[in-house]
């Protein structure tokens, strides 16, 4: 049995990976989280972000900028 990471759309990202995806700092991602603009889940001590939540956040922010 081989162990490898798959890359389906539903994968959860770390805060750093979400920051990289958005091309912003981790601090900016935490600001979005604390202002309830970015939904996350917490598993143990880890805070994770779904790609869907990132897309929704970007759409919401785009609507506000228009």
ChimeraX commands (.cxc) that place a marker at each C-alpha (Angstrom):
marker #1 position 0.00,0.00,0.00 radius 0.5
marker #1 position 1.46,3.34,-1.01 radius 0.5
marker #1 position 1.03,6.43,1.09 radius 0.5
marker #1 position 0.63,9.66,-0.84 radius 0.5
marker #1 position -1.27,12.90,-0.64 radius 0.5
marker #1 position -4.13,13.31,-3.05 radius 0.5
marker #1 position -5.06,16.72,-4.33 radius 0.5
marker #1 position -8.86,16.79,-4.68 radius 0.5
marker #1 position -10.68,20.10,-4.46 radius 0.5
marker #1 position -12.06,19.26,-1.02 radius 0.5
marker #1 position -8.71,19.19,0.78 radius 0.5
marker #1 position -8.28,21.33,3.85 radius 0.5
marker #1 position -5.47,23.86,3.92 radius 0.5
marker #1 position -3.41,25.17,6.81 radius 0.5
marker #1 position -3.51,28.89,7.52 radius 0.5
marker #1 position -0.10,29.25,5.84 radius 0.5
marker #1 position -1.31,27.37,2.74 radius 0.5
marker #1 position -4.43,29.55,2.64 radius 0.5
marker #1 position -2.21,32.65,2.87 radius 0.5
marker #1 position -0.08,31.34,0.00 radius 0.5
marker #1 position -3.23,30.62,-2.05 radius 0.5
marker #1 position -4.50,34.16,-1.44 radius 0.5
marker #1 position -0.99,35.62,-1.82 radius 0.5
marker #1 position -1.25,37.44,1.51 radius 0.5
marker #1 position 0.39,37.10,4.92 radius 0.5
marker #1 position -0.72,34.70,7.65 radius 0.5
marker #1 position -1.67,37.79,9.67 radius 0.5
marker #1 position -4.10,38.82,6.91 radius 0.5
marker #1 position -5.70,35.36,6.95 radius 0.5
marker #1 position -6.09,35.51,10.74 radius 0.5
marker #1 position -7.68,38.95,10.36 radius 0.5
marker #1 position -10.22,37.50,7.91 radius 0.5
marker #1 position -10.91,34.65,10.33 radius 0.5
marker #1 position -11.39,36.94,13.34 radius 0.5
marker #1 position -13.70,39.26,11.37 radius 0.5
marker #1 position -15.83,36.22,10.37 radius 0.5
marker #1 position -15.11,36.74,6.68 radius 0.5
marker #1 position -13.31,33.40,6.36 radius 0.5
marker #1 position -14.81,30.21,7.78 radius 0.5
marker #1 position -12.45,27.65,9.28 radius 0.5
marker #1 position -12.64,24.40,11.17 radius 0.5
marker #1 position -10.57,23.40,14.14 radius 0.5
marker #1 position -9.26,19.88,14.60 radius 0.5
marker #1 position -7.34,19.61,17.83 radius 0.5
marker #1 position -5.09,22.64,17.93 radius 0.5
marker #1 position -5.00,23.04,14.14 radius 0.5
marker #1 position -7.13,25.60,12.33 radius 0.5
marker #1 position -7.88,24.51,8.76 radius 0.5
marker #1 position -9.50,26.23,5.79 radius 0.5
marker #1 position -11.41,24.57,2.97 radius 0.5
marker #1 position -10.87,25.68,-0.60 radius 0.5
marker #1 position -14.61,26.32,-0.77 radius 0.5
marker #1 position -14.41,28.73,2.19 radius 0.5
marker #1 position -11.53,30.54,0.47 radius 0.5
marker #1 position -13.54,30.94,-2.74 radius 0.5
marker #1 position -16.57,32.21,-0.82 radius 0.5
marker #1 position -14.40,34.70,1.06 radius 0.5
marker #1 position -12.89,36.00,-2.19 radius 0.5
marker #1 position -16.36,36.32,-3.75 radius 0.5
marker #1 position -17.63,38.20,-0.69 radius 0.5
marker #1 position -14.65,40.54,-0.71 radius 0.5
marker #1 position -15.04,41.09,-4.48 radius 0.5
marker #1 position -18.68,42.10,-4.05 radius 0.5
marker #1 position -17.67,44.69,-1.46 radius 0.5
marker #1 position -15.02,46.14,-3.77 radius 0.5
marker #1 position -17.38,46.53,-6.74 radius 0.5
marker link #1:1,2 radius 0.2
marker link #1:2,3 radius 0.2
marker link #1:3,4 radius 0.2
marker link #1:4,5 radius 0.2
marker link #1:5,6 radius 0.2
marker link #1:6,7 radius 0.2
marker link #1:7,8 radius 0.2
marker link #1:8,9 radius 0.2
marker link #1:9,10 radius 0.2
marker link #1:10,11 radius 0.2
marker link #1:11,12 radius 0.2
marker link #1:12,13 radius 0.2
marker link #1:13,14 radius 0.2
marker link #1:14,15 radius 0.2
marker link #1:15,16 radius 0.2
marker link #1:16,17 radius 0.2
marker link #1:17,18 radius 0.2
marker link #1:18,19 radius 0.2
marker link #1:19,20 radius 0.2
marker link #1:20,21 radius 0.2
marker link #1:21,22 radius 0.2
marker link #1:22,23 radius 0.2
marker link #1:23,24 radius 0.2
marker link #1:24,25 radius 0.2
marker link #1:25,26 radius 0.2
marker link #1:26,27 radius 0.2
marker link #1:27,28 radius 0.2
marker link #1:28,29 radius 0.2
marker link #1:29,30 radius 0.2
marker link #1:30,31 radius 0.2
marker link #1:31,32 radius 0.2
marker link #1:32,33 radius 0.2
marker link #1:33,34 radius 0.2
marker link #1:34,35 radius 0.2
marker link #1:35,36 radius 0.2
marker link #1:36,37 radius 0.2
marker link #1:37,38 radius 0.2
marker link #1:38,39 radius 0.2
marker link #1:39,40 radius 0.2
marker link #1:40,41 radius 0.2
marker link #1:41,42 radius 0.2
marker link #1:42,43 radius 0.2
marker link #1:43,44 radius 0.2
marker link #1:44,45 radius 0.2
marker link #1:45,46 radius 0.2
marker link #1:46,47 radius 0.2
marker link #1:47,48 radius 0.2
marker link #1:48,49 radius 0.2
marker link #1:49,50 radius 0.2
marker link #1:50,51 radius 0.2
marker link #1:51,52 radius 0.2
marker link #1:52,53 radius 0.2
marker link #1:53,54 radius 0.2
marker link #1:54,55 radius 0.2
marker link #1:55,56 radius 0.2
marker link #1:56,57 radius 0.2
marker link #1:57,58 radius 0.2
marker link #1:58,59 radius 0.2
marker link #1:59,60 radius 0.2
marker link #1:60,61 radius 0.2
marker link #1:61,62 radius 0.2
marker link #1:62,63 radius 0.2
marker link #1:63,64 radius 0.2
marker link #1:64,65 radius 0.2
marker link #1:65,66 radius 0.2
view
